[in-house]
Amino acid sequence: MKACKALGMCCLIEVHTEAELARVLQLEGLEGHLLGINNRDLGTFKVDLAVTKHIMDSPSGQEVKRRGILMVAESGIFTPDDVAFVQEAGVGALLVGESLVKQGDPATGVKQLLSLA
């Protein structure tokens, strides 16, 4: 994180569980960086957007909100309803890959995902 900050960049620090988030929140200098919640279980590759809601509803998720740290929802975001679900859970940004890669025109895909098309 120090190297990124020295270069005028920020880190995206990924978590998969509430316990991982609790550990990350103990890092010094965390403010100004992004925290991402990966909805994909890397053991089974199963994707569940409820992971974001569970983590954001946890005490650590509440601390993130209190501290004003920007949370990123990662993986499994394919529809405007998915976007709304993770936003309602408390994330302020999205990391979208697969749903856009499958689009013939990524710009149209973004517009559809954000209900702009």
NUTORLO-787509 format. One record per residue: residue number from 0; x, z, y of N, C-alpha, C, O in turn. Coordinates in steps of 0.02 Angstrom, whole numbers, padded with zeros to 5 digits. Example, Ala and Ser with C-alpha at 12.3 -4.5 7.8 and 13.67 -1.06 7.14 Angstrom:
! residues 2
REC resi    npx    npz    npy   capx   capz   capy    cpx    cpz    cpy    opx    opz    opy
REC    0  00660  00390 -00284  00615  00390 -00225  00660  00390 -00165  00712  00423 -00166
REC    1  00642  00354 -00112  00684  00357 -00053  00645  00394  00002  00670  00402  00057
END
This chain:
! residues 117
REC resi    npx    npz    npy   capx   capz   capy    cpx    cpz    cpy    opx    opz    opy
REC    0  00041  00000 -00059  00000  00000  00000  00044  00000  00063  00027 -00032  00113
REC    1  00099  00036  00060  00143  00038  00118  00172 -00031  00134  00176 -00051  00192
REC    2  00191 -00067  00081  00220 -00134  00092  00167 -00181  00123  00183 -00219  00168
REC    3  00107 -00178  00098  00054 -00220  00126  00042 -00203  00199  00038 -00247  00241
REC    4  00038 -00139  00213  00026 -00118  00282  00083 -00141  00328  00070 -00163  00384
REC    5  00144 -00137  00304  00202 -00159  00343  00199 -00234  00358  00225 -00257  00409
REC    6  00167 -00271  00313  00160 -00343  00322  00095 -00362  00358  00080 -00421  00365
REC    7  00057 -00312  00380 -00005 -00325  00415 -00061 -00346  00369 -00108 -00379  00390
REC    8 -00056 -00326  00306 -00106 -00344  00256 -00140 -00280  00231 -00118 -00225  00246
REC    9 -00194 -00290  00193 -00225 -00233  00161 -00229 -00246  00086 -00226 -00304  00064
REC   10 -00236 -00194  00048 -00242 -00199 -00025 -00315 -00199 -00045 -00358 -00170 -00012
REC   11 -00328 -00231 -00101 -00392 -00224 -00136 -00377 -00186 -00199 -00345 -00212 -00245
REC   12 -00399 -00124 -00202 -00384 -00079 -00258 -00446 -00077 -00302 -00499 -00056 -00279
REC   13 -00438 -00098 -00364 -00495 -00105 -00410 -00504 -00044 -00453 -00456 -00015 -00479
REC   14 -00568 -00024 -00461 -00585  00031 -00506 -00640  00006 -00553 -00676 -00042 -00539
REC   15 -00645  00040 -00610 -00696  00023 -00660 -00742  00082 -00675 -00796  00074 -00703
REC   16 -00720  00142 -00656 -00757  00203 -00672 -00756  00251 -00613 -00716  00243 -00567
REC   17 -00801  00299 -00615 -00803  00350 -00563 -00739  00391 -00565 -00714  00411 -00512
REC   18 -00712  00404 -00624 -00650  00442 -00630 -00592  00406 -00597 -00550  00436 -00563
REC   19 -00588  00340 -00606 -00535  00302 -00573 -00543  00305 -00497 -00494  00311 -00461
REC   20 -00605  00300 -00474 -00617  00305 -00402 -00596  00372 -00375 -00566  00377 -00322
REC   21 -00611  00426 -00412 -00592  00493 -00390 -00516  00498 -00383 -00491  00528 -00336
REC   22 -00478  00467 -00429 -00405  00468 -00425 -00381  00428 -00365 -00336  00450 -00329
REC   23 -00410  00370 -00354 -00389  00327 -00298 -00402  00362 -00231 -00363  00355 -00185
REC   24 -00457  00399 -00226 -00473  00432 -00164 -00423  00486 -00145 -00424  00510 -00088
REC   25 -00379  00505 -00190 -00328  00555 -00176 -00265  00523 -00144 -00221  00559 -00121
REC   26 -00262  00456 -00143 -00203  00423 -00115 -00200  00432 -00040 -00250  00429 -00005
REC   27 -00140  00443 -00015 -00130  00447  00057 -00131  00377  00087 -00107  00330  00056
REC   28 -00159  00371  00146 -00158  00306  00181 -00208  00256  00154 -00199  00196  00163
REC   29 -00260  00280  00122 -00310  00235  00091 -00353  00199  00142 -00372  00141  00132
REC   30 -00368  00233  00197 -00409  00201  00248 -00375  00137  00272 -00314  00134  00278
REC   31 -00415  00087  00285 -00388  00022  00305 -00377 -00025  00247 -00360 -00083  00257
REC   32 -00386  00000  00186 -00382 -00042  00127 -00452 -00050  00097 -00499 -00015  00117
REC   33 -00459 -00095  00050 -00523 -00108  00017 -00523 -00078 -00052 -00472 -00077 -00086
REC   34 -00581 -00054 -00073 -00589 -00030 -00142 -00640 -00076 -00176 -00693 -00089 -00148
REC   35 -00623 -00099 -00236 -00668 -00143 -00272 -00692 -00111 -00336 -00655 -00075 -00370
REC   36 -00756 -00123 -00351 -00785 -00100 -00414 -00795 -00161 -00458 -00835 -00205 -00442
REC   37 -00758 -00163 -00513 -00765 -00218 -00559 -00821 -00202 -00608 -00818 -00153 -00645
REC   38 -00873 -00244 -00608 -00931 -00234 -00652 -00920 -00260 -00722 -00964 -00255 -00765
REC   39 -00860 -00287 -00735 -00844 -00313 -00802 -00804 -00261 -00841 -00752 -00238 -00818
REC   40 -00829 -00243 -00899 -00793 -00199 -00945 -00737 -00241 -00975 -00751 -00288 -01012
REC   41 -00675 -00225 -00960 -00619 -00266 -00983 -00606 -00259 -01058 -00567 -00298 -01086
REC   42 -00637 -00212 -01090 -00632 -00205 -01163 -00679 -00251 -01199 -00662 -00280 -01251
REC   43 -00740 -00259 -01172 -00791 -00299 -01206 -00808 -00363 -01166 -00840 -00408 -01193
REC   44 -00787 -00366 -01104 -00804 -00420 -01057 -00878 -00422 -01038 -00901 -00470 -01008
REC   45 -00915 -00370 -01057 -00985 -00365 -01038 -00988 -00348 -00963 -00949 -00308 -00938
REC   46 -01036 -00381 -00929 -01044 -00370 -00857 -01110 -00333 -00845 -01161 -00351 -00874
REC   47 -01107 -00281 -00804 -01167 -00241 -00789 -01163 -00218 -00716 -01122 -00177 -00698
REC   48 -01207 -00246 -00674 -01207 -00228 -00603 -01224 -00154 -00592 -01210 -00126 -00539
REC   49 -01255 -00123 -00641 -01270 -00051 -00635 -01208 -00009 -00629 -01211  00048 -00606
REC   50 -01150 -00036 -00648 -01086  00000 -00640 -01076  00015 -00566 -01056  00071 -00548
REC   51 -01089 -00035 -00523 -01081 -00024 -00451 -01127  00031 -00427 -01105  00076 -00390
REC   52 -01190  00028 -00447 -01238  00080 -00425 -01217  00149 -00449 -01219  00197 -00411
REC   53 -01197  00153 -00513 -01177  00217 -00541 -01118  00247 -00503 -01118  00306 -00485
REC   54 -01068  00206 -00490 -01008  00230 -00455 -01025  00248 -00383 -01002  00300 -00358
REC   55 -01064  00207 -00349 -01081  00221 -00279 -01126  00282 -00272 -01125  00315 -00220
REC   56 -01166  00297 -00323 -01210  00357 -00322 -01172  00421 -00339 -01198  00475 -00328
REC   57 -01112  00414 -00366 -01073  00473 -00388 -01046  00510 -00327 -01046  00484 -00271
REC   58 -01023  00571 -00337 -00991  00608 -00281 -00934  00569 -00249 -00925  00571 -00188
REC   59 -00894  00534 -00289 -00839  00494 -00261 -00866  00436 -00220 -00838  00420 -00167
REC   60 -00919  00405 -00243 -00951  00351 -00205 -00977  00376 -00138 -00973  00342 -00088
REC   61 -01005  00436 -00139 -01029  00466 -00076 -00971  00481 -00029 -00978  00474  00032
REC   62 -00914  00501 -00057 -00855  00513 -00016 -00831  00448  00017 -00811  00448  00075
REC   63 -00833  00394 -00021 -00814  00328  00006 -00857  00312  00067 -00832  00291  00119
REC   64 -00922  00322  00060 -00968  00309  00116 -00952  00354  00175 -00951  00331  00232
REC   65 -00941  00417  00162 -00926  00466  00215 -00862  00446  00252 -00858  00453  00313
REC   66 -00813  00422  00215 -00748  00405  00246 -00748  00335  00276 -00700  00315  00309
REC   67 -00801  00296  00265 -00807  00230  00294 -00761  00178  00263 -00739  00131  00296
REC   68 -00745  00187  00199 -00702  00140  00163 -00744  00082  00139 -00798  00092  00110
REC   69 -00721  00021  00151 -00758 -00038  00130 -00753 -00048  00055 -00698 -00054  00028
REC   70 -00811 -00051  00022 -00814 -00063 -00050 -00832 -00135 -00064 -00871 -00165 -00028
REC   71 -00802 -00162 -00116 -00813 -00231 -00137 -00843 -00232 -00207 -00817 -00200 -00252
REC   72 -00898 -00268 -00215 -00927 -00277 -00282 -00894 -00337 -00313 -00889 -00391 -00283
REC   73 -00870 -00329 -00375 -00834 -00382 -00410 -00866 -00397 -00477 -00884 -00351 -00514
REC   74 -00874 -00460 -00493 -00897 -00485 -00558 -00972 -00478 -00567 -01002 -00427 -00549
REC   75 -01002 -00530 -00594 -01072 -00530 -00614 -01121 -00545 -00558 -01181 -00531 -00564
REC   76 -01097 -00573 -00504 -01141 -00587 -00447 -01158 -00661 -00447 -01116 -00704 -00431
REC   77 -01220 -00676 -00467 -01241 -00745 -00477 -01301 -00766 -00435 -01312 -00826 -00423
REC   78 -01341 -00718 -00411 -01403 -00734 -00377 -01410 -00694 -00313 -01376 -00644 -00303
REC   79 -01455 -00715 -00269 -01469 -00675 -00209 -01494 -00604 -00227 -01480 -00556 -00191
REC   80 -01530 -00598 -00283 -01552 -00531 -00305 -01493 -00488 -00324 -01493 -00428 -00311
REC   81 -01441 -00518 -00355 -01380 -00481 -00371 -01346 -00456 -00307 -01324 -00399 -00303
REC   82 -01342 -00500 -00257 -01312 -00482 -00193 -01350 -00423 -00163 -01320 -00374 -00141
REC   83 -01417 -00427 -00162 -01458 -00374 -00133 -01448 -00308 -00172 -01444 -00255 -00141
REC   84 -01443 -00312 -00238 -01435 -00252 -00279 -01371 -00215 -00261 -01373 -00154 -00251
REC   85 -01315 -00251 -00258 -01252 -00216 -00244 -01248 -00194 -00171 -01218 -00142 -00156
REC   86 -01279 -00232 -00126 -01281 -00209 -00056 -01321 -00145 -00049 -01301 -00099 -00014
REC   87 -01378 -00142 -00083 -01419 -00081 -00081 -01382 -00022 -00112 -01395  00035 -00093
REC   88 -01337 -00036 -00159 -01297  00017 -00190 -01245  00045 -00141 -01220  00100 -00151
REC   89 -01228  00005 -00090 -01182  00030 -00039 -01118 -00009 -00029 -01075  00013  00009
REC   90 -01111 -00067 -00062 -01050 -00106 -00050 -01059 -00149  00013 -01115 -00167  00031
REC   91 -01003 -00165  00044 -01005 -00204  00105 -00974 -00273  00099 -00972 -00311  00147
REC   92 -00948 -00289  00038 -00916 -00353  00028 -00924 -00373 -00045 -00937 -00332 -00089
REC   93 -00915 -00438 -00057 -00922 -00466 -00125 -00859 -00504 -00143 -00828 -00537 -00100
REC   94 -00839 -00500 -00206 -00788 -00544 -00232 -00822 -00585 -00286 -00841 -00560 -00339
REC   95 -00831 -00649 -00271 -00870 -00694 -00315 -00823 -00749 -00339 -00788 -00780 -00299
REC   96 -00824 -00761 -00404 -00782 -00814 -00431 -00821 -00861 -00475 -00835 -00918 -00456
REC   97 -00839 -00837 -00534 -00870 -00879 -00585 -00931 -00916 -00561 -00939 -00976 -00575
REC   98 -00975 -00883 -00525 -01037 -00916 -00503 -01023 -00973 -00455 -01062 -01021 -00451
REC   99 -00969 -00968 -00417 -00951 -01022 -00370 -00912 -01078 -00405 -00920 -01137 -00389
REC  100 -00870 -01059 -00452 -00831 -01109 -00489 -00877 -01156 -00527 -00862 -01215 -00535
REC  101 -00933 -01130 -00551 -00981 -01170 -00589 -01023 -01216 -00545 -01059 -01259 -00571
REC  102 -01018 -01208 -00480 -01056 -01251 -00433 -01019 -01316 -00423 -00957 -01318 -00422
REC  103 -01057 -01370 -00415 -01026 -01433 -00397 -00997 -01432 -00327 -00946 -01462 -00313
REC  104 -01031 -01395 -00283 -01010 -01389 -00213 -01008 -01315 -00195 -01061 -01285 -00184
REC  105 -00948 -01285 -00191 -00944 -01214 -00177 -00979 -01193 -00112 -01007 -01138 -00109
REC  106 -00977 -01234 -00060 -01010 -01216  00003 -01085 -01208 -00008 -01115 -01161  00019
REC  107 -01115 -01253 -00046 -01186 -01246 -00062 -01198 -01185 -00104 -01248 -01150 -00095
REC  108 -01152 -01171 -00151 -01159 -01112 -00193 -01159 -01048 -00152 -01199 -01003 -00165
REC  109 -01115 -01043 -00102 -01113 -00984 -00059 -01179 -00977 -00021 -01207 -00923 -00016
REC  110 -01202 -01033  00007 -01265 -01032  00044 -01323 -01009  00000 -01365 -00970  00021
REC  111 -01325 -01034 -00062 -01378 -01013 -00108 -01372 -00939 -00126 -01422 -00903 -00128
REC  112 -01311 -00917 -00138 -01300 -00847 -00156 -01322 -00800 -00100 -01347 -00745 -00113
REC  113 -01312 -00821 -00038 -01330 -00780  00019 -01399 -00797  00048 -01416 -00775  00103
REC  114 -01437 -00837  00010 -01505 -00857  00031 -01504 -00894  00098 -01548 -00885  00139
REC  115 -01453 -00935  00109 -01448 -00974  00170 -01465 -01048  00160 -01467 -01086  00208
REC  116 -01478 -01066  00097 -01493 -01137  00082 -01567 -01146  00071 -01590 -01202  00058
END
